[in-house]
Amino acid sequence: MKKDSIICFRVSKDLHQSLVKIAQKEKRSLSSIIDIVLTNYVTDRKSFKGLTKERREYPRKGILAPVLIKQHAS
């Protein structure tokens, strides 16, 4: 989904530090974490109709991959 809007707001230092720690742990930007948190919040309340479509530019393709499982002799 294209991000074409800017929102600016203030938060407590504790909340900011918590979000920064989460972002570092998940190797994401702070902006990305805030976007995920807000999207999950609104989606949980079924008020956000923007997520009904695939967010990717191209949808994932299903694939079948054969798997070989081999046991090692003990």
LUMMITI-711461 format. One record per residue (C-alpha): y, x, z; residue in three letters; chain. Coordinates in nm, 4 decimals, m for minus. Layout:
! LUMMITI-711461
+----------+----------+----------+-------+------+
|        v |        u |        w | kolse | firo |
+----------+----------+----------+-------+------+
|        Y |        X |        Z |   ALA |    A |
...
+----------+----------+----------+-------+------+
This chain:
! LUMMITI-711461
+----------+----------+----------+-------+------+
|        v |        u |        w | kolse | firo |
+----------+----------+----------+-------+------+
|   0.0000 |   0.0000 |   0.0000 |   MET |    A |
|   0.3362 |   0.1418 |  m0.1001 |   LYS |    A |
|   0.5630 |   0.2260 |   0.1901 |   LYS |    A |
|   0.9109 |   0.1218 |   0.0857 |   ASP |    A |
|   1.0747 |   0.0246 |   0.4136 |   SER |    A |
|   1.2144 |   0.2300 |   0.7015 |   ILE |    A |
|   1.2022 |   0.1227 |   1.0666 |   ILE |    A |
|   1.3803 |   0.3199 |   1.3403 |   CYS |    A |
|   1.3319 |   0.2488 |   1.7100 |   PHE |    A |
|   1.3376 |   0.4188 |   2.0490 |   ARG |    A |
|   1.0389 |   0.4669 |   2.2784 |   VAL |    A |
|   0.9838 |   0.6269 |   2.6171 |   SER |    A |
|   0.9055 |   0.9985 |   2.6346 |   LYS |    A |
|   0.5609 |   0.9181 |   2.7739 |   ASP |    A |
|   0.4740 |   0.6910 |   2.4812 |   LEU |    A |
|   0.6092 |   0.9469 |   2.2344 |   HIS |    A |
|   0.4050 |   1.2277 |   2.3900 |   GLN |    A |
|   0.0917 |   1.0112 |   2.3898 |   SER |    A |
|   0.1357 |   0.9275 |   2.0216 |   LEU |    A |
|   0.1953 |   1.2947 |   1.9369 |   VAL |    A |
|  m0.1269 |   1.3940 |   2.1197 |   LYS |    A |
|  m0.3233 |   1.1288 |   1.9303 |   ILE |    A |
|  m0.1727 |   1.2452 |   1.6005 |   ALA |    A |
|  m0.2641 |   1.6076 |   1.6723 |   GLN |    A |
|  m0.6172 |   1.5154 |   1.7794 |   LYS |    A |
|  m0.6740 |   1.3091 |   1.4640 |   GLU |    A |
|  m0.4916 |   1.5627 |   1.2429 |   LYS |    A |
|  m0.2483 |   1.2978 |   1.1195 |   ARG |    A |
|   0.1272 |   1.2698 |   1.1142 |   SER |    A |
|   0.3065 |   1.0812 |   1.3890 |   LEU |    A |
|   0.4280 |   0.8353 |   1.1268 |   SER |    A |
|   0.0698 |   0.7728 |   1.0134 |   SER |    A |
|  m0.0471 |   0.7020 |   1.3698 |   ILE |    A |
|   0.2396 |   0.4590 |   1.4310 |   ILE |    A |
|   0.1605 |   0.2852 |   1.1000 |   ASP |    A |
|  m0.2069 |   0.2490 |   1.2009 |   ILE |    A |
|  m0.1189 |   0.1163 |   1.5479 |   VAL |    A |
|   0.1285 |  m0.1396 |   1.4123 |   LEU |    A |
|  m0.1022 |  m0.2482 |   1.1294 |   THR |    A |
|  m0.3939 |  m0.2978 |   1.3711 |   ASN |    A |
|  m0.1735 |  m0.4951 |   1.6108 |   TYR |    A |
|  m0.0464 |  m0.7318 |   1.3427 |   VAL |    A |
|  m0.3869 |  m0.7639 |   1.1726 |   THR |    A |
|  m0.5492 |  m0.8590 |   1.5051 |   ASP |    A |
|  m0.3079 |  m1.1496 |   1.5246 |   ARG |    A |
|  m0.3878 |  m1.2513 |   1.1650 |   LYS |    A |
|  m0.0189 |  m1.2520 |   1.0787 |   SER |    A |
|  m0.0355 |  m0.9764 |   0.8202 |   PHE |    A |
|  m0.1419 |  m1.0962 |   0.4785 |   LYS |    A |
|  m0.0707 |  m0.7599 |   0.3157 |   GLY |    A |
|  m0.4135 |  m0.6172 |   0.3966 |   LEU |    A |
|  m0.6186 |  m0.8687 |   0.2025 |   THR |    A |
|  m0.6086 |  m0.6414 |  m0.1033 |   LYS |    A |
|  m0.7676 |  m0.2998 |  m0.1350 |   GLU |    A |
|  m0.5224 |  m0.0377 |  m0.0088 |   ARG |    A |
|  m0.6499 |   0.2301 |  m0.2448 |   ARG |    A |
|  m0.5101 |   0.2651 |  m0.5937 |   GLU |    A |
|  m0.8679 |   0.2644 |  m0.7268 |   TYR |    A |
|  m1.1451 |   0.0868 |  m0.5319 |   PRO |    A |
|  m1.4427 |   0.2865 |  m0.4109 |   ARG |    A |
|  m1.7475 |   0.2939 |  m0.6325 |   LYS |    A |
|  m2.0865 |   0.2272 |  m0.4814 |   GLY |    A |
|  m2.3423 |   0.4985 |  m0.5474 |   ILE |    A |
|  m2.7089 |   0.5430 |  m0.4762 |   LEU |    A |
|  m2.8145 |   0.8934 |  m0.3839 |   ALA |    A |
|  m3.1811 |   0.9826 |  m0.3363 |   PRO |    A |
|  m3.2633 |   1.1513 |  m0.0082 |   VAL |    A |
|  m3.5465 |   1.3924 |   0.0631 |   LEU |    A |
|  m3.6531 |   1.4173 |   0.4265 |   ILE |    A |
|  m3.8690 |   1.7163 |   0.5046 |   LYS |    A |
|  m4.0318 |   1.7883 |   0.8376 |   GLN |    A |
|  m4.0686 |   2.1458 |   0.9503 |   HIS |    A |
|  m4.4071 |   2.2508 |   1.0847 |   ALA |    A |
|  m4.3946 |   2.3259 |   1.4569 |   SER |    A |
+----------+----------+----------+-------+------+
